[in-house]
Amino acid sequence: MKLKCPGCSKLLQVPDTAAGKTVKCPCGKQLRVPAPKGATPVAAATRTAPASARPAAPARRPQPVASPLGADAGLFDELTETDLAPVAVAPKPGMMPAAATGGHNPYASSLNDAADSSELATGAFASQNKRLANYLLDWVFVQVFSFGIGIVVGIVFVVMHGVDMTPEQEATMSLVSTFMGLGFFALYYILMEAVFGATLAKFITKTRVRSADGGKAGFGKILGRSLARLIPFDPLSYLFGDKRVGWHDSLSGTRVIDISKS
């Protein structure tokens, strides 16, 4: 195909494949190559493509029917008595159904079992008066034994250093007596309650230490119970809240029960 440049009047030889495209003359002029006569441009052919060749439009999804409430009725539907009926839960393998166990829920927390335990029933807790008696009697026992330990330590130091001890030796004797007294205080509660579940005072008042779930209190709970006694004003904790449970009881997960009531 021959094409004349309007800028430089030069006759250009253009291939037929350039029909409908823009070409550039050596002089810099850009000109559009006309399409051959009788030919349909590609763009025009695309625009006039038969309807059968066009891709089908995606089908529109059916819109949900609007609720008269103005929202999805399934979210705000009123509850009926059937919806509020209790749901039967299948028991775990090896467990008796609730009906066969007298209504006992096998999935209930152990704290509920503790509340239902015969030993930890309301009447089985040691009274405030017995807790006060335990505190005073144990305090007397600890003071007596600590005084005895102090005498033994003093005798040992007199035998080792004589009656005329230096101030340093007297200070060492006092320090040793203090540490041995504190050690006896801790061992008195820890060993007695861990082994027997009671101190000397609790044997007298017929009270025992139990775990909060009604079982025997383990060594860890007894240790925590004894350390909690060192909290300042722990004896005054019986004046607040549940007067039968002190701080060293609640913090360690233990309780003191009256075995004369069980």
C-alpha positions in Angstrom: 0.0 0.0 0.0 1.3 3.5 -1.0 0.7 6.5 1.3 1.7 10.1 0.7 3.1 12.0 3.7 1.2 15.4 4.1 4.3 16.9 5.7 7.1 16.2 3.2 4.9 15.0 0.2 7.1 11.8 0.1 5.4 8.7 -1.1 5.7 6.0 1.5 5.4 2.2 0.9 3.3 0.8 3.8 2.5 -2.9 4.2 -1.2 -3.9 4.2 -0.9 -5.2 7.7 -0.4 -1.6 8.9 -4.0 -0.8 7.9 -5.8 1.2 10.6 -2.5 1.9 12.5 -0.4 5.0 13.0 3.0 5.1 11.3 5.8 7.7 11.4 7.4 9.3 8.3 11.2 9.8 8.2 10.4 13.5 8.4 8.8 13.0 11.8 5.2 13.4 10.7 2.8 10.8 12.1 -0.1 9.7 9.9 -2.8 7.0 10.2 -2.9 4.3 7.5 -6.4 4.0 6.1 -8.0 0.6 6.0 -8.4 -1.1 2.7 -11.7 -0.6 0.9 -14.2 -3.3 1.8 -12.4 -4.4 5.0 -13.9 -4.1 8.5 -11.7 -2.8 11.2 -11.0 -5.1 14.1 -12.6 -2.7 16.6 -15.7 -2.4 14.4 -15.9 -6.2 14.1 -15.7 -6.6 17.8 -18.5 -4.1 18.4 -20.7 -5.8 15.8 -20.0 -9.3 17.1 -23.2 -11.4 17.2 -24.9 -11.8 20.5 -24.3 -15.5 20.5 -20.5 -14.9 20.6 -20.6 -12.6 23.7 -20.0 -14.2 27.1 -23.2 -14.7 29.1 -23.7 -12.4 32.0 -23.5 -14.1 35.4 -26.8 -14.9 36.9 -28.0 -12.6 39.7 -28.3 -14.3 43.1 -31.8 -14.2 44.5 -32.1 -11.6 47.2 -33.4 -12.7 50.6 -36.9 -11.6 51.4 -36.9 -8.7 53.8 -38.1 -9.4 57.2 -41.0 -7.3 58.6 -38.7 -6.6 61.6 -36.3 -4.8 59.3 -33.5 -7.4 60.1 -32.8 -11.1 59.8 -35.6 -12.7 61.7 -33.4 -15.7 62.5 -31.2 -13.6 64.7 -33.9 -11.9 66.7 -36.6 -14.7 66.7 -38.4 -14.9 70.1 -37.4 -17.9 72.3 -40.0 -20.4 73.0 -40.4 -22.9 75.9 -38.9 -25.6 73.7 -35.7 -23.5 73.2 -35.4 -23.0 76.9 -35.8 -26.7 77.8 -32.8 -28.4 79.4 -30.4 -30.2 77.1 -29.5 -33.8 78.0 -25.8 -34.3 78.1 -24.5 -37.8 77.4 -22.3 -39.0 80.3 -18.7 -39.9 79.7 -17.9 -43.6 79.2 -17.9 -45.4 82.6 -19.9 -42.7 84.3 -23.4 -43.3 85.7 -26.2 -41.0 84.3 -27.4 -38.2 86.5 -30.7 -40.0 87.2 -28.8 -43.0 88.5 -26.5 -41.0 90.8 -29.3 -39.1 92.6 -29.0 -36.0 90.4 -25.3 -35.6 90.8 -23.7 -33.7 87.9 -20.5 -35.5 86.9 -19.2 -32.4 85.1 -19.6 -30.1 88.1 -16.6 -28.4 89.7 -14.9 -30.1 92.6 -15.7 -26.9 94.6 -19.3 -27.9 94.4 -18.4 -31.3 95.7 -16.7 -29.6 98.6 -19.8 -27.6 99.4 -21.8 -30.9 99.4 -19.3 -32.8 101.5 -20.7 -33.9 104.8 -17.5 -32.9 106.7 -17.5 -29.4 105.1 -21.2 -28.7 105.6 -22.0 -25.5 107.3 -22.4 -27.1 110.7 -19.1 -29.0 110.4 -16.8 -26.0 110.3 -14.9 -25.3 113.5 -16.6 -22.5 115.3 -15.0 -19.1 115.9 -14.6 -19.9 119.6 -12.7 -23.2 118.9 -10.5 -21.4 116.3 -9.6 -18.8 119.0 -9.0 -21.6 121.5 -6.7 -23.3 119.0 -4.7 -20.1 118.5 -4.3 -19.4 122.2 -3.4 -23.0 123.1 -0.9 -23.4 120.3 0.7 -20.1 121.2 1.2 -21.3 124.8 2.6 -24.6 123.6 5.0 -22.9 121.2 6.2 -20.4 123.8 6.8 -23.2 126.4 8.8 -25.3 123.9 10.7 -22.3 122.6 11.6 -21.3 126.2 12.8 -24.8 126.8 14.9 -24.6 123.6 16.4 -21.4 124.8 17.4 -23.0 128.1 19.0 -25.9 126.4 21.0 -23.5 124.1 22.1 -21.4 127.1 23.3 -24.5 129.0 25.3 -25.6 125.9 26.9 -22.2 125.6 27.8 -22.1 129.3 29.4 -25.5 129.0 31.4 -24.4 125.9 32.4 -20.9 127.0 31.9 -20.7 130.8 29.7 -18.4 132.8 31.7 -15.3 131.9 30.9 -15.1 128.2 32.0 -12.2 126.0 29.3 -9.9 124.4 29.9 -11.5 121.1 29.3 -15.0 122.5 26.1 -13.8 124.2 24.9 -12.3 120.9 25.6 -15.5 119.2 23.7 -17.5 121.8 20.7 -15.1 121.5 20.8 -15.4 117.7 20.9 -19.2 117.8 18.0 -19.3 120.3 15.9 -17.1 118.1 16.5 -19.2 114.9 15.9 -22.4 116.7 12.6 -21.0 118.2 11.4 -19.9 114.7 12.4 -23.3 113.3 10.4 -25.0 116.0 7.4 -22.7 115.3 7.4 -23.8 111.7 8.1 -27.5 112.3 5.4 -27.6 115.0 2.6 -26.6 112.6 4.0 -28.2 109.5 4.9 -31.6 110.9 1.9 -31.9 113.2 -0.7 -30.9 110.6 1.0 -32.8 107.7 1.2 -36.1 109.7 -1.7 -35.9 112.0 -3.9 -33.2 110.5 -3.9 -31.4 113.8 -1.7 -29.6 116.3 -1.8 -30.3 120.1 -4.5 -27.7 120.5 -6.6 -29.2 117.7 -6.4 -32.6 119.4 -7.8 -30.9 122.6 -10.7 -29.1 120.8 -11.4 -32.1 118.5 -10.8 -30.1 115.3 -8.8 -31.2 112.2 -7.3 -29.6 109.1 -8.8 -30.7 105.8 -8.4 -29.7 102.2 -11.1 -27.4 100.8 -12.5 -30.3 98.8 -13.0 -32.3 101.9 -10.0 -34.6 101.6 -6.7 -34.8 103.4 -4.6 -31.7 103.0 -1.3 -32.4 101.2 2.1 -31.3 102.3 2.1 -28.4 99.9 -1.1 -27.0 101.3 0.1 -27.5 104.9 3.4 -25.7 104.0 1.5 -22.8 102.5 -0.8 -22.7 105.4 2.1 -22.5 107.9 3.9 -19.8 105.9 0.7 -17.8 105.6 0.6 -17.6 109.4 3.5 -15.2 109.2 1.3 -12.6 107.5 0.8 -9.6 109.9 -2.6 -9.5 111.5 -3.5 -13.0 110.3 -5.3 -13.8 113.6 -7.5 -10.7 113.0 -8.7 -12.1 109.6 -11.4 -14.0 111.6 -13.1 -10.7 112.3 -14.0 -10.1 108.6 -16.0 -12.1 106.0 -16.6 -15.7 107.0 -15.4 -15.7 110.6 -14.7 -19.5 110.5 -12.1 -19.1 107.7 -8.9 -17.1 108.2 -6.3 -15.9 105.7 -4.0 -18.9 106.1 -7.1 -21.1 105.4 -8.3 -19.4 102.3 -4.8 -18.8 100.8 -3.8 -22.4 101.2 -7.1 -24.0 100.2 -7.6 -25.6 103.6 -10.4 -25.7 106.2 -10.6 -26.6 109.9 -13.5 -28.8 110.8 -15.1 -29.9 114.0 -15.0 -33.7 114.0 -17.3 -33.8 117.0 -20.1 -32.7 114.6 -19.4 -35.1 111.8 
